[in-house]
Amino acid sequence: MENKKIKVKNLVNGRVGITLPDLRLNVNWDRKGQTRLIDFDTLQEALYDYGTEYMFKEGMLGIDDMETKIALGLEPEGATEPQFIKVLDDDQMKRMMTVMPIFEFKKELETIPREQILNLVDYAIQNEYSDIKKCDVLKEITGIDVISAIRLNREDKEPIKGE
């Protein structure tokens, strides 16, 4: 895969960056869904850095091409679906927060990296999903009270009385 450019995508709501001066690599992603191209060889070496590896394994950064993920050691040989790194899209998050039964919800959370759980919390707050049992589970795992955050967001949107 010499000289091949790999499309790396930001999978979280926030800024993410890789800065490795030894590899002359300084790449930043400013928003969710933004992609940057990185040389395969450079990315392969960058994955030896614990912080870079963490961002891929926790689902902060992602690569769509399964063949590339296998070549980089992010997925096992012969995999057709992600085995190690589970990333939730908006439809999956919506399903989790609405129709998924609580026992299945808890089971699913055990298979998701922490960064993806925090993404789910952000999604629940932004879309005002307030299933009390699910919000309690998320609060227990992350320490973030989704229902209180929704209430605070609503209060911020309300006009101040007397103006």
C-alpha positions in Angstrom: 0.0 0.0 0.0 2.9 2.3 -0.7 2.0 6.0 -1.3 -1.7 5.3 -0.7 -3.6 8.1 0.9 -6.0 7.0 3.7 -9.2 9.0 4.4 -9.4 9.4 8.2 -12.7 10.8 9.6 -13.6 12.6 12.8 -16.3 10.6 14.6 -16.9 12.8 17.6 -18.6 16.1 18.3 -15.4 18.1 18.8 -11.9 18.9 17.7 -9.5 16.1 17.4 -5.8 16.2 16.3 -2.7 14.2 15.8 0.6 16.0 16.4 3.8 13.8 16.0 6.8 16.0 15.1 9.1 12.9 14.6 6.8 11.8 11.7 6.2 15.4 10.6 2.5 14.8 11.1 0.2 17.5 12.3 -3.4 16.9 11.4 -6.5 18.5 12.9 -10.2 17.7 12.5 -12.5 20.5 13.6 -15.9 18.9 13.4 -17.7 15.6 13.3 -17.6 14.0 9.8 -14.6 16.0 8.6 -12.0 13.9 6.7 -8.3 14.3 6.1 -6.0 12.3 3.9 -2.9 10.7 5.5 -0.2 8.6 3.8 -0.6 4.9 4.6 3.0 4.6 5.8 2.8 7.6 8.0 -0.4 6.5 9.6 1.0 3.0 10.1 3.9 4.5 12.1 1.6 6.9 13.9 -0.4 4.0 15.3 2.6 3.1 17.4 1.9 6.2 19.4 -0.4 5.4 22.3 -2.5 8.5 21.9 -3.1 8.0 18.2 -3.9 4.3 18.7 -6.3 5.3 21.5 -8.2 7.7 19.2 -8.8 5.0 16.7 -9.6 2.2 19.2 -12.0 4.4 21.1 -13.9 5.6 18.0 -12.7 9.2 18.0 -11.2 8.8 14.5 -12.2 6.2 12.0 -11.4 4.7 8.6 -14.3 3.4 6.4 -12.2 1.0 4.2 -12.1 -2.4 5.9 -9.1 -3.5 3.9 -7.1 -0.6 5.2 -8.2 -1.2 8.8 -7.0 -4.8 8.5 -3.7 -3.8 6.9 -3.1 -1.3 9.8 -4.0 -3.9 12.4 -7.1 -2.2 13.6 -9.3 -5.1 12.6 -8.6 -8.9 12.4 -7.7 -10.7 9.2 -10.7 -11.7 7.1 -13.2 -9.4 8.9 -16.0 -7.9 6.8 -17.7 -6.0 9.7 -16.0 -4.1 12.5 -15.0 -6.4 15.3 -12.8 -4.3 17.6 -13.9 -0.8 17.0 -17.6 -0.1 17.2 -18.8 3.3 16.0 -22.4 4.4 16.3 -24.1 6.4 13.5 -27.1 8.6 14.1 -29.7 6.0 13.2 -28.2 3.5 15.7 -28.1 6.1 18.4 -31.7 7.0 17.8 -32.7 3.4 18.0 -30.8 2.9 21.2 -32.5 6.0 22.8 -36.0 5.2 21.6 -37.1 1.6 20.8 -34.3 -0.5 22.2 -35.4 -2.4 25.3 -33.4 -1.5 28.5 -31.8 -4.9 28.9 -30.5 -4.8 25.3 -29.4 -1.1 25.8 -27.2 -2.1 28.8 -25.8 -5.0 26.8 -25.0 -2.8 23.9 -23.2 -0.2 26.0 -20.8 -2.9 27.2 -19.6 -3.4 23.6 -19.1 0.3 22.8 -15.9 2.4 23.5 -16.2 5.1 26.1 -15.9 7.9 23.5 -18.9 6.5 21.7 -20.9 6.4 24.9 -20.1 10.1 25.4 -21.2 10.7 21.8 -24.5 8.9 22.7 -24.9 11.2 25.7 -24.4 14.3 23.5 -26.9 12.9 21.0 -29.5 12.2 23.7 -29.1 15.8 25.0 -29.2 17.5 21.6 -32.3 15.5 20.6 -33.9 15.6 24.0 -34.3 11.9 24.6 -35.4 11.6 28.2 -36.1 7.9 28.9 -35.5 7.9 32.6 -34.1 4.3 32.8 -31.7 4.8 29.9 -30.6 8.2 31.2 -29.9 6.7 34.6 -27.7 4.0 33.0 -25.8 6.7 31.0 -25.4 8.8 34.2 -24.0 5.8 36.1 -21.5 5.1 33.3 -20.5 8.7 32.4 -21.5 10.8 35.4 -23.5 13.1 33.1 -27.1 13.7 34.0 -28.8 13.8 30.6 -32.2 14.9 32.0 -30.7 17.8 33.9 -28.7 18.8 30.8 -31.9 18.8 28.7 -33.6 21.0 31.3 -30.7 23.4 31.4 -30.7 23.7 27.6 -34.4 24.4 27.6 -33.9 27.1 30.3 -31.2 28.7 28.2 -33.5 28.9 25.2 -36.4 30.5 27.2 -36.6 34.3 27.0 -35.8 36.1 30.3 -39.0 37.4 31.9 -39.3 41.2 32.2 -37.5 42.0 28.9 
